[in-house]
Amino acid sequence: MGYAQLVIGPAGSGKSTYCSSLYQHCETVRRTVHVVNLDPAAENFNYPVAMDIRELISLDDVMEELGLGPNGGLMYCMEHLEDSLDDWLSEELENYLDDDYLVFDCPGQIELFTHVPVLRNFVEHLKRKNFNVCVVYLLDSQFMTDVAKYISGCLASLSAMVQLELPHVNILTKMDLVKNKKDIEDYLNPEASILLSDLNQHMAPQFAELNKALAQLVDDFSMVNFIPLDLRKESSIQYVLSVIDNCIQYGEDADVKVRDFDPEEDD
């Protein structure tokens, strides 16, 4: 059985930085992970790329040959990836053993994980290949400065949960940029009353019923909570990784190694 993280989130939320820091942390603790690039527009990487969608198709080629814009071109690339699951992806996955750990660095277009079936079909293919998959949804901690942005982030996370139907871990990134961490504590495990109060303070009275419905939606599912991640601290990275490992049952079937430390008896 293989293991995989599907790293998603809005553009600029720190997905590639997370993948790079995770790779470096695992290298430090002598643990092997393989990072896969699924962004056909990516150019520079701070981690070794184990698999690269650009070997299959690149955004620059699509834009030049088909005359598409950046968003339309990226969607074309991802749909081409969907059509190549049984060919290119299956062939690439054959290079990895049953217990390998893959981290998929995905593009930031929100439609990919909210209503377009590309990533859903992608993870279904991984599951058919006997991979345990966990979605890692990243949200920029700067969203906490604006409750309306925070609500949109929560709803996007909830939409991804419904669309992908996988174990789901929400991570609050760029915590090193937050000056007063006490200001965001109420948002790590959001409560309807707090969200509603903040929304009503920042929005016109005619939106009161809408605010109530949005806050209640987040509260009713009781599924959206966030783990803060400070990449400056190895303990923070290790905690996030342990939560994800628990979701995909990584290491649970490992053999227990017992060593006998009793000294050998002299003849």
Disulfide bonds with the S-S distance in Angstrom:
none
